[in-house]
Amino acid sequence: MAEKNAFDRIIGYEDVKAELHELADVLKDPEKYARLGVRPPKGLLLYGVPGIGKTLMAGCLTEASGRKAFTCRKSGGKDSFTAAIRTVFKEASESAPSIVLLDDMDKFANDDEWHINSEEFVTVQTCIDEFCTRGVFVIATANSLDLLPESLIRKGRFDRRIEVTKPDPESAAEIVRHYLADKKTVGDIDCELIAAILGGESCATLETIVNEAGIQAGMADRTLIGMEDMIRACVRVLYNAPAALSKTQVKNMDRIACHEAGHALMAELLEPGSVHLVSICHGSGSVGGVTTSGYGRNQISRKEMEREIMVTLAGRAAVELVFGDMDPGAAGDMKKAAWMINDAIKTYFIFGPEMRGIGDSELHSVRKEEYISRELERYAMDARRLLAENRGMLDRLMQRLMEQHTLVGPEIRDAIEGAAGKKDRRVHAA
């Protein structure tokens, strides 16, 4: 069936495909629904961050519907573009039943800050009202709803809205397999691990990493892409890592490895199995990075936030523990931890008893800063204590990181367990 083949082009996203399949049925057989006394929806709005396949999904729906499509993207100045919008709708109505695709509709207007009353959006709104009663169905894609006037995207114009998020780990693994299908590989690539490392990345990023892995294999004169090439590609794309360590990274490798090992070990102690990659290869002014589980955590519990604070401060704590002095590269970590404590104050209404009854005043701000400072010190001391209790694991992970530069989940846990053994591993809650 054409419909089935059309939607097979979408990898993963089963929930979105189910909605698109439903809309395709309505568009293909409107008479069936007319007999029930209902009208087809006027429009569909697909929205979400760039690189997740919204335009592909719109194309699949168009193909499955069997209707002719007319596409409108931003081009030209205001006057010529508004004329182009009307032309697209007019041509679509002459070929009805048809579809108009308004691709990246949130970019249609950019002459003012909010665009609410822009001529482009007013024209789209007018055309929907005029032509959608003539068998024209509208599909729009957008990266952000904040740039679109509510009067345009309300029900009655866009009856269906589908938020397209970045792929979950299961879908990400499917997408990686899909992009690897036409590549020459050694056959031992762990797509689940790659998906875990890339948790929360877009479909476009997944495709880029698979392609980058091929480049890495070619540079090494290999005829097959292997897991090593995929890991190198992840580090290159995620951390903007150069082909070789910089002079600064080589000179300070022991401190960098200690710092990153501190982050990784703390995350593993507080949430075993959560660390998927740790590397001292980094670009963009940074020197290392750790990738942990965290897909879908738009909101986290207070306990999870406390764990994140501990992990954030663990790099600095590790350097102080091993080298006995301050870590000048941890200033950003301190700011991040302070921000998280401040966020916890607002989210979970936590404050010491000295804050009660002060209200919104200068004294309130001073007391809050004092509270954040004390909490920072408390978490830092807890992080250092926990790392000291597991010093053997820290040393082993640090040494392995200096030798290999990048470690993935199984290698990380092998280093940790090799230091003390599984039964001796100390795990303390934050």
C-alpha positions in Angstrom: 0.0 0.0 0.0 1.3 3.5 -0.9 0.2 4.8 2.5 2.2 2.2 4.4 5.3 2.8 2.2 5.0 6.6 2.7 5.1 6.3 6.5 7.8 3.7 6.5 10.1 6.6 5.6 9.7 7.9 9.2 12.0 5.9 11.5 10.6 5.6 15.0 8.1 8.2 16.2 5.2 5.6 16.3 3.0 8.0 18.2 3.4 10.7 15.5 2.9 8.2 12.7 -0.4 7.0 14.3 -1.8 10.6 14.1 -0.5 11.1 10.6 -2.1 7.8 9.5 -5.4 9.0 10.9 -5.2 12.3 9.1 -4.3 10.5 5.9 -7.4 8.4 6.1 -9.6 11.5 6.5 -7.9 13.3 3.6 -8.2 10.2 1.3 -11.8 9.4 2.1 -13.6 12.6 3.2 -17.0 11.2 2.1 -16.8 8.5 4.8 -16.6 11.2 7.4 -19.1 13.5 5.7 -21.6 10.7 6.1 -21.1 11.0 9.8 -21.8 14.7 9.6 -18.3 15.9 10.3 -15.9 18.0 8.3 -12.2 17.2 7.9 -9.7 19.3 9.9 -8.6 22.4 8.1 -4.9 22.3 9.0 -2.1 20.5 10.8 0.8 22.3 12.6 4.0 20.2 13.1 6.3 22.0 15.6 9.6 21.3 17.4 13.3 22.0 17.3 15.2 22.0 14.0 16.5 18.8 12.5 13.9 16.3 13.7 12.1 15.6 10.4 9.0 17.8 10.4 9.2 18.5 6.7 9.7 14.8 6.0 6.6 13.9 8.1 4.6 16.5 6.1 5.8 15.0 2.9 4.9 11.5 4.0 1.4 12.7 5.0 1.0 14.3 1.6 2.1 11.2 -0.2 -0.2 9.0 1.9 -3.2 11.3 1.2 -2.8 11.0 -2.6 -3.3 14.8 -2.9 -1.2 17.2 -4.9 0.9 19.4 -2.8 1.9 23.1 -3.2 4.9 24.3 -1.1 5.4 27.8 0.2 8.7 28.8 1.9 9.9 32.3 2.8 11.5 34.1 -0.2 11.7 37.6 -1.4 10.6 40.8 0.2 7.3 41.4 2.1 5.2 42.5 -0.9 6.5 39.8 -3.3 6.2 37.1 -0.6 2.6 37.9 0.4 1.7 37.8 -3.3 3.5 34.4 -3.5 1.4 33.1 -0.5 -1.8 34.0 -2.3 -0.7 32.5 -5.5 0.2 29.2 -3.8 -3.3 29.0 -2.2 -5.0 29.9 -5.4 -3.2 27.3 -7.4 -4.0 24.7 -4.7 -7.7 25.5 -4.8 -7.7 25.1 -8.6 -6.3 21.5 -8.1 -8.5 20.7 -5.0 -8.6 18.4 -3.1 -5.0 19.5 -2.4 -2.5 20.4 0.3 -0.5 23.6 0.9 2.7 23.1 2.9 3.8 26.2 4.7 7.4 25.2 5.5 9.1 27.0 8.5 6.0 29.2 8.9 7.5 30.9 12.0 10.2 32.4 9.6 7.6 34.0 7.3 7.9 37.3 9.2 11.0 38.9 10.7 10.6 42.7 10.4 9.6 43.3 14.0 10.2 41.6 17.3 7.0 39.7 17.8 5.5 39.6 14.2 2.0 39.3 15.7 0.4 41.6 13.1 2.8 41.1 10.3 1.4 41.3 6.8 2.7 37.8 6.0 0.8 36.1 8.9 -2.3 38.1 8.1 -2.2 36.9 4.5 -1.8 33.3 5.6 -4.7 33.6 8.0 -6.9 35.2 5.3 -6.0 32.5 2.7 -6.8 29.7 5.2 -10.2 31.2 5.8 -10.9 31.7 2.1 -9.5 28.6 0.5 -9.8 25.8 3.1 -13.5 25.5 2.5 -12.6 24.7 -1.1 -10.8 21.4 -0.5 -7.4 22.8 0.5 -5.8 21.2 3.6 -2.9 23.2 5.2 0.2 21.6 6.7 2.6 24.0 8.5 5.9 23.3 10.1 7.5 25.6 12.7 10.5 25.5 15.1 8.8 27.7 17.7 5.2 28.5 18.4 6.3 31.6 20.3 6.9 33.4 17.0 3.4 32.7 15.7 0.2 34.7 16.6 -2.3 32.7 18.5 -5.1 34.0 16.2 -3.4 32.2 13.3 -2.7 28.8 14.9 -5.9 28.6 16.9 -8.4 25.7 16.4 -10.6 26.3 13.4 -7.5 27.1 11.3 -5.0 24.5 12.6 -7.3 21.9 14.2 -4.4 19.6 14.8 -1.1 20.4 16.5 1.6 17.7 16.8 4.7 18.5 18.8 7.7 16.5 17.3 10.4 16.0 19.9 13.9 14.7 19.6 13.9 10.9 19.2 13.8 8.8 22.4 16.6 6.3 22.9 14.7 3.5 21.2 13.8 5.6 18.2 17.4 6.9 18.1 18.8 3.4 17.9 16.4 2.6 15.0 17.5 5.8 13.2 21.2 5.0 13.7 20.6 1.5 12.2 18.7 3.1 9.3 21.6 5.4 8.4 24.1 2.6 8.8 22.1 0.2 6.5 23.8 1.4 3.3 27.3 1.8 4.9 30.0 -0.8 5.0 30.4 -1.8 8.6 32.2 -4.5 10.6 28.9 -5.6 12.1 29.7 -5.1 15.7 28.3 -1.6 16.1 26.2 -1.2 19.3 23.4 1.1 18.1 21.8 1.1 21.6 25.0 2.4 23.2 25.4 5.0 20.4 21.8 6.1 21.0 22.4 6.3 24.7 25.5 8.5 24.1 23.4 10.7 21.8 20.3 10.9 24.0 18.3 14.0 23.1 20.1 14.7 19.9 18.2 15.4 16.7 17.7 13.1 13.7 20.0 15.3 11.7 22.7 15.0 14.3 22.4 11.2 14.2 22.8 11.2 10.4 25.8 13.5 10.7 27.5 11.2 13.2 27.0 8.1 11.0 28.5 10.0 8.1 31.4 11.4 10.3 32.1 7.8 11.4 32.7 6.9 7.7 35.1 9.8 7.4 37.0 8.6 10.4 37.3 5.1 9.0 38.5 6.5 5.6 41.1 8.7 7.3 42.5 5.6 9.0 42.5 3.7 5.7 39.9 1.2 6.9 37.5 -0.4 4.5 34.8 -0.9 7.1 33.2 1.4 9.7 33.6 0.1 13.2 32.4 1.0 16.7 35.7 2.9 17.3 34.8 5.1 14.3 31.3 5.7 15.7 32.7 6.7 19.1 35.2 9.1 17.5 32.4 10.6 15.5 30.3 11.1 18.6 33.1 13.0 20.3 33.9 15.0 17.2 30.3 16.1 16.7 29.1 16.4 20.3 32.1 18.1 21.7 33.5 19.7 18.6 36.7 17.8 19.3 39.7 18.4 17.0 41.5 15.5 15.4 44.3 15.7 18.0 44.7 17.0 21.6 45.8 20.6 21.9 49.0 21.6 23.5 47.1 22.7 26.6 45.2 19.4 26.8 48.5 17.4 26.5 50.2 19.6 29.1 47.4 19.4 31.6 46.2 15.9 30.7 46.4 14.5 34.3 44.3 17.4 35.7 41.8 17.2 32.9 41.4 13.5 33.2 41.1 13.8 37.0 38.4 16.5 36.6 36.3 14.5 34.1 36.8 11.2 36.0 35.4 13.0 39.1 32.3 13.9 37.2 31.9 10.4 35.7 32.6 8.6 39.0 30.2 10.7 41.0 27.4 10.1 38.4 28.0 6.4 38.5 28.1 6.2 42.3 24.8 8.1 42.6 23.1 6.5 39.7 24.8 3.3 38.5 24.8 2.7 34.8 24.0 6.4 33.9 27.3 7.4 32.3 27.6 6.6 28.6 30.8 8.5 27.6 33.6 10.5 29.2 36.3 12.2 27.2 39.2 14.6 27.5 38.9 15.4 23.8 37.0 18.7 23.5 36.9 21.9 21.5 35.1 25.2 21.7 37.3 26.4 24.6 36.5 23.5 26.9 38.8 20.5 27.7 36.6 17.5 28.4 33.1 16.2 28.7 30.8 13.6 30.2 27.6 12.3 28.7 25.0 10.8 31.1 21.4 9.6 30.9 18.9 12.4 31.0 16.6 12.2 27.9 13.2 13.6 28.6 14.1 15.2 31.9 12.3 18.5 31.4 11.3 18.3 35.1 13.4 16.5 37.7 12.8 15.7 41.3 14.6 17.4 44.1 16.6 14.3 44.7 17.7 14.2 41.0 18.6 17.9 41.2 20.7 17.3 44.2 22.5 14.5 42.4 23.2 16.8 39.4 24.6 19.4 41.8 26.9 16.7 43.3 28.0 15.6 39.8 28.6 19.1 38.7 30.9 19.8 41.7 32.7 16.5 41.5 35.3 17.6 38.9 36.5 20.4 41.2 36.4 18.1 44.2 38.5 15.4 42.4 41.2 17.9 41.5 41.4 19.2 45.0 41.5 15.7 46.4 44.2 14.4 44.0 46.4 17.4 43.5 45.7 19.3 46.8 45.0 22.7 45.2 42.2 24.6 43.5 40.9 23.7 40.0 41.0 27.0 38.0 38.9 25.4 35.3 35.9 24.7 37.5 34.5 28.2 37.6 31.8 27.3 35.1 30.9 24.3 37.2 30.5 26.4 40.3 28.2 28.9 38.5 26.1 26.0 37.1 25.8 24.5 40.6 24.8 27.9 42.1 22.2 28.3 39.4 20.7 24.8 40.1 20.5 25.6 43.9 18.8 28.9 43.0 16.4 27.0 40.8 15.7 24.5 43.6 14.8 27.4 45.9 12.1 28.6 43.4 11.0 25.1 42.3 10.9 23.3 45.7 10.5 26.3 48.0 13.5 25.3 50.0 15.1 27.9 52.3 16.5 28.0 55.8 14.2 29.2 58.7 16.1 32.5 58.7 14.3 33.4 55.4 10.8 33.2 56.7 8.9 36.5 56.9 11.5 38.6 55.1 9.6 38.9 51.8 10.9 40.4 48.6 13.6 42.8 49.8 17.3 43.6 49.6 17.7 41.7 52.8 16.0 38.7 51.1 18.5 38.8 48.2 21.5 39.0 50.6 20.2 36.1 52.7 19.5 34.1 49.6 23.1 34.6 48.3 24.4 33.5 51.7 22.2 30.5 51.6 23.3 29.5 48.1 27.0 29.9 49.2 26.5 27.7 52.3 24.7 25.0 50.2 27.5 25.1 47.6 30.1 24.5 50.3 28.0 21.7 51.8 27.5 19.9 48.5 31.2 20.4 47.6 32.3 18.8 50.9 29.9 15.9 50.4 31.3 15.4 46.9 34.9 15.4 48.1 34.1 13.0 51.0 32.4 10.5 48.6 35.3 10.7 46.1 37.8 10.2 49.0 35.9 7.1 50.1 36.2 5.7 46.6 39.7 7.0 45.8 40.8 3.7 44.2 38.0 4.0 41.6 38.9 7.6 40.9 42.5 6.8 40.3 41.8 3.9 38.1 39.3 5.8 36.0 41.6 8.8 35.7 44.5 6.6 34.6 42.4 4.7 32.0 41.2 8.1 30.7 44.7 9.4 30.3 45.6 6.2 28.3 42.6 6.1 26.0 41.3 9.7 26.1 37.7 8.6 25.6 35.8 5.8 27.4 32.2 4.5 26.9 29.8 3.0 29.4 31.2 -0.6 29.6 34.8 0.7 29.7 33.9 3.2 32.4 32.3 0.5 34.6 35.1 -1.9 34.0 37.6 0.7 35.3 35.5 1.4 38.3 34.9 -2.2 39.2 38.5 -3.1 38.5 39.6 -0.7 41.3 37.7 -2.2 44.1 35.5 -5.1 42.8 31.7 -5.0 42.5 31.0 -6.1 46.1 33.3 -3.4 47.6 31.8 -0.5 45.6 30.6 2.2 47.9 27.4 4.0 46.8 26.0 6.8 48.9 22.9 8.8 48.2 23.3 12.6 47.9 
